[in-house]
Amino acid sequence: MRQRLIFGVPALGVLVALFFWLTPTQTSGLALHLDEATVASGQALYLENCAACHGVNLEGQADWQSRDADGYLPAPPHDETGHTWHHPTDQLFAITKLGTEAIVGGGYKSNMGAFGDVLSDDEIYAVLAYIKSTWPNRIIERHNQMDASVAAAKRP
């Protein structure tokens, strides 16, 4: 019995680690865009909460790279023409949940408020999955590589 228990604990640990390594997590962002239900939910949430600023077609606001008279940048596009895919999923999640000013700090001005009181974590990930699902495969692959690099850097 003791031998089985001694073998069983490490084996269980390996199985749990393997499960988390092979199973896409919300923070990895590697595969959520492949789940049709998540993407459909994310699209509905995007249209309800994000499209007013970022556009129904993820096109963003005009001249989104130039600050207005008050020092604010217009809402950027979330399609492949913008810079959303240049940021890892964890950072996109934090910006959406906490707001840009809270993440960037240093007096950075942004109209992008926090959605943590509006959307659950799962809903935020669903919105991100929808956005990612619209990108061309070459951009999705680059974004996946970035997420994988971020995840690897976090490992002890």
N, C-alpha and C positions, 0 to 999 in steps of 0.2 A: 504494500500500500504506500509506504513512504517513497519508494522508488518511482511509482507512478505520479505521486504528488510533486516530487522534485522535478521529474521530466515534464509534467503537465503545466506547471507555472511558466517555465521559459517558453514552452511551445505555445501556450496561450498568449504570452507577450508578443511572440513573433507573429502569430495570427492577427492580433489586434493591430500591430504596427503595419503589417502587410495590407490589412483592410483599409487603414487610413492612407497608406501610400498609394494604393490602387484606386480607391474611391475618390472621385472628385469632391472636394469640399467647397463650401461657398467661398472661403477666402482664397482658394487657389484660382478660381475663375476659369479653369482650363476647359470645362465641359458644360457649364450651365446653359450656354447658348445653343446646345444641341437638344435640350429638353423642350419639346414642343409646348407642353403645358406651362412651363416656367416662362418661356418666351411670349406666349399669348397673354399670360397674366401681366408680364412686364410691359407689353405693348399697351394694354389698357391703362395701367398705372402711369406709364409715360405720358400718354395722351391726356390724362386727367391732371397730372401734377407738373409736367415738365414742358410740354409742347408750347404753352403760351409764350415761353421765353426762348426755348431751344428749337422751336419749329416742329410742325407736324411731321415733316420729312427729315428731321434731325439736322436741318440746314443751318441752324443758328441765326443770329441777327446780322444784319448788314454791317460791314466794316468792323467785325468782331475783334480785330487786333489793335484797334485804335481807341484810346480812352476818350470818354466824353468830357465836357466842360467841368464836371464834378470829380473827375478822376476815376470813373468806373469804366470797366471794359464791358461791351455788350456780350450777351450770352454766346458762347462759341458753338459751332456745329459739333454734333456727336457722330456725324458720318465720317467717312474716310478722309474728308478734306480738312477736318479739324485736328486737334491735338489730343483728344480724349484717349485714343489708343496708345499714346506715348506714355501713359501713366499706368502703373500696375493696378490690378483690381482692388487690392487693399486700400490704396490711396484714393481711388475713385469712390469706394464705399465710404471712407472717412469724410471726404469732401461732401458727399451727399448727406450723410447723417449729421455732421457737425457744422457744415457750412465752410465755405472757402476761407473766410477771414480767420476762423478758429484754427484751421490747418496751416495756412501760410504764416499768419502772425505778422509781427513787425509793422502794424498799421496798414496792412494791405487792404485795399477797398474792393468790395465785391457786392454785387446784388444777389449773389447766390447764397441764400439763407440755408439754415439747417432744416432737414426734413426728418430728423430723428423722432420728433413728436407727431409727425404726420404719417410716416411709413414705418412699418416694422423692418427689422433687419432682413427678413426673407423677402419682403416686398422691394427693398432697395436692391438686393441681389437680383431679383427678377427684372427690374428695370435695366440694370447693367447687362443682364443676359440678353434682353431684347436689343439693346443698343449694339452689343457685340455681334449679335446674329445678323445684323445688316451689313457688316463690314465684308470686304472681299477676303477670300481665303488667305492670300498672302499677308494681309494685315492681321488676321486672326492668328496665323502662325507666329508672327513676330510678337504679338501680345502674349500668346501662350508661352513663348520662350522667356519673355520678360517676367511673367508671373512665376515660371519655374525657377528662374534665377533668384528672384526675391525669396521664394520659399526655401531654396537651398541655402541661402545666406542666413536664414533664421534658424536652421538646424544647428544643434550643438556640435 
